Amino acid sequence: MLDDVDRTEVGKLRNDFLTDEQGRRIYCAPFGSARWVPSLEEEEKLGRLKFRVLFVGMVVAVLGATALSIWWDEGSSLTGMWVAPVCGAQMFAVARYVRRWPAIPRSEFNYASYVTSIHERRSLLSLWSIVLSRIAVCAGLVIAPIWLLAHHQPTWSDLTLSKKIAMVVLALMLPAILLGIALSTYRAWAVLRKRI
C-alpha cells in the first residue's frame, strides 16, 4: 500500500498507472497482465527509463535522418518513420523493466473490466460519439490507402527509397492501429448495446 497516493486519483488511469481503492498502484501494460507497483521509487524509475529511451531514440532518429539527407537527399522525409521503431524500443524496454514486478491475477484485476466500468459511467450520448468517431477513423484508415492505390498507381521501382520505407512502415503499423481502435470500439459498443 502506498500512503503518499492522492485519494482523488483512485480509479483514474494516468500514464498507464492506476490507483485502486486500497491505495495500491497498478501498472496497466499495453500487452500482458497488469502488475503491482512495488514502490513509488520504482514508478519514478520507470518514468525516467521511458524518457531516456524516447530521448535517445529521437536523437538517433534526427542524426540518422540528417545522415541520410546528406547521402541521399531524402533523409529529412524519413524522420517521422523513425518514430515507430523508437516507440517499439520504448515498449520493449518498459516490458523488460516491469516483468520483475508482481503480476496481478486476472481474478483480482482485469483491464477489460476496468475499461468497461469506465464506459458504464458515461452518458448515452458520449458512448454514441465514441463508437461513431472510432468507426469513422477505422473506415478512414481502410478507405484512404485503397483510394490512394486506386488513384495513384506508381510502380514499386518508381518510388524513392524514402517512399518505399514509408509504405512498408505504414503497412506494418496499420493492422496494429486498426486492431487497437476496433478493440476499444467493441468495448464501448458492448456497453452501449446493453443500454439501448
C-alpha positions as a printed Julia matrix, in Angstrom:
196×3 Matrix{Float64}:
   0.0     0.0     0.0
   1.33    3.39   -0.96
   0.48    6.03    1.64
   1.54    9.01   -0.48
  -1.14    8.39   -3.12
  -3.69   11.15   -3.7
  -7.16    9.75   -2.91
  -8.71   11.72   -5.78
  -6.7     9.59   -8.2
  -8.45    6.36   -7.2
  -9.82    4.6   -10.28
  -8.23    7.01  -12.78
  -5.76    5.77  -15.36
  -2.86    8.21  -15.77
   0.28    7.39  -17.79
  -0.53    3.65  -17.66
  -0.83    3.75  -13.84
  -3.99    3.27  -11.83
  -4.69    3.56   -8.1
  -7.11    1.03   -6.61
  -9.47    1.6    -3.65
  -6.85    0.4    -1.17
  -4.25    2.91   -2.37
  -2.15    0.37   -4.26
  -0.65    1.4    -7.59
  -1.25   -0.78  -10.63
   0.71   -0.65  -13.87
  -1.57   -1.41  -16.84
   0.72   -2.69  -19.56
  -0.36   -2.35  -23.2
   0.4    -6.06  -23.61
   0.36   -8.72  -20.93
  -1.05   -8.74  -17.44
  -1.29   -5.78  -15.1
   1.31   -5.55  -12.35
   1.52   -4.23   -8.81
   3.91   -1.3    -8.46
   6.35   -2.21   -5.65
   7.02    1.41   -4.61
   6.75    5.0    -5.76
  10.52    4.93   -6.38
  10.05    2.1    -8.86
   7.3     4.08  -10.59
   9.63    7.08  -10.86
  12.45    4.88  -12.19
  10.11    3.56  -14.87
   9.18    7.11  -15.86
  12.87    8.03  -16.16
  13.56    4.9   -18.23
  10.72    5.74  -20.63
  12.05    9.28  -21.03
  15.66    8.14  -21.59
  14.71    5.6   -24.25
  12.48    8.12  -26.02
  15.13   10.88  -25.83
  17.96    8.68  -27.1
  15.71    7.26  -29.82
  14.73   10.71  -31.04
  18.38   11.84  -31.07
  19.25    8.76  -33.15
  16.28    9.5   -35.43
  17.38   13.07  -36.07
  21.01   12.07  -36.58
  20.0     9.19  -38.86
  17.71   11.4   -40.92
  20.44   14.03  -41.17
  22.97   11.44  -42.34
  20.51   10.08  -44.91
  19.73   13.57  -46.18
  23.45   14.19  -46.68
  23.92   10.92  -48.56
  20.66   10.59  -50.5
  18.83   13.92  -50.2
  15.83   12.0   -48.84
  16.57   11.65  -45.15
  14.53   14.58  -43.9
  11.34   12.9   -45.1
  12.28    9.75  -43.14
  12.41   11.39  -39.71
   8.79   10.5   -38.97
   9.37    6.88  -39.95
  11.95    6.54  -37.18
   9.24    7.19  -34.61
   7.75    3.69  -34.93
  11.0     1.87  -34.02
  11.6     4.33  -31.18
   8.13    3.68  -29.74
   8.7    -0.05  -30.18
  12.04    0.2   -28.35
  10.37    2.1   -25.53
   7.64   -0.53  -25.18
  10.26   -3.3   -25.17
  12.37   -1.54  -22.51
   9.33   -0.95  -20.3
   8.15   -4.56  -20.68
  11.6    -5.79  -19.68
  11.75   -3.49  -16.68
   8.3    -4.28  -15.24
   8.46   -8.04  -15.71
  10.06   -8.37  -12.25
   7.1    -6.61  -10.66
   4.45   -8.98   -9.26
   1.76   -9.83  -11.8
  -1.86   -9.36  -10.78
  -4.09  -12.41  -11.33
  -6.98  -11.73  -13.71
  -9.4   -12.64  -10.92
  -8.19   -9.58   -8.95
  -7.83   -7.05  -11.76
  -8.76   -7.2   -15.42
  -8.07   -4.21  -17.68
 -11.0    -5.02  -19.97
 -13.37   -4.98  -16.97
 -11.86   -1.69  -15.83
 -12.47   -0.09  -19.25
 -16.0    -1.48  -19.32
 -16.72    0.04  -15.92
 -15.46    3.42  -17.19
 -17.8     3.18  -20.19
 -20.72    2.21  -17.94
 -20.4     5.59  -16.18
 -20.6     7.54  -19.45
 -23.76    9.08  -20.83
 -25.58    7.56  -23.78
 -24.57   10.49  -26.0
 -20.93   10.09  -25.0
 -20.98    6.37  -25.82
 -22.58    7.03  -29.22
 -19.95    9.66  -30.04
 -17.12    7.32  -29.0
 -18.44    4.45  -31.11
 -19.26    6.54  -34.19
 -15.99    8.5   -34.16
 -13.91    5.34  -33.85
 -15.87    3.65  -36.63
 -15.22    6.71  -38.81
 -11.49    6.6   -38.01
 -11.32    2.87  -38.83
 -13.19    3.4   -42.08
 -10.86    6.25  -43.0
  -7.78    4.15  -42.24
  -9.09    1.41  -44.52
 -10.51    3.56  -47.33
  -7.63    6.07  -47.6
  -4.92    3.55  -48.61
  -7.28    1.84  -51.06
  -8.22    5.18  -52.62
  -4.57    6.24  -52.85
  -3.6     2.98  -54.52
  -6.52    3.21  -56.95
  -5.88    6.81  -57.99
  -2.09    6.94  -57.77
  -0.71    3.71  -59.12
   3.06    4.09  -59.01
   5.13    1.0   -59.58
   7.48   -0.1   -56.83
  10.54    0.66  -58.96
   9.38    4.27  -59.5
   9.27    5.01  -55.76
  12.19    6.65  -53.99
  13.85    4.91  -51.04
  12.08    7.13  -48.51
   8.67    6.4   -50.03
   9.37    2.66  -50.05
  10.35    2.75  -46.38
   7.3     4.87  -45.55
   4.97    2.44  -47.31
   6.47   -0.6   -45.57
   6.32    1.02  -42.13
   2.73    2.16  -42.67
   1.72   -1.26  -43.96
   3.19   -2.85  -40.84
   1.66   -0.33  -38.43
  -1.82   -0.11  -39.95
  -3.13   -3.53  -38.82
  -1.95   -2.92  -35.25
  -3.58    0.52  -35.16
  -6.82   -0.85  -36.64
  -6.87   -3.72  -34.14
  -6.41   -1.34  -31.19
  -9.16    1.01  -32.37
 -11.5    -1.9   -33.18
 -10.98   -3.43  -29.73
 -11.69   -0.17  -27.91
 -14.73    0.41  -30.14
 -16.05   -3.06  -29.35
 -15.74   -2.43  -25.6
 -17.71    0.82  -25.89
 -20.26   -0.84  -28.2
 -20.81   -3.71  -25.74
 -21.8    -1.25  -23.02
 -23.9     0.82  -25.43
 -25.75   -2.25  -26.71
 -26.8    -3.15  -23.14
 -28.18    0.33  -22.54
 -30.26    0.73  -25.7
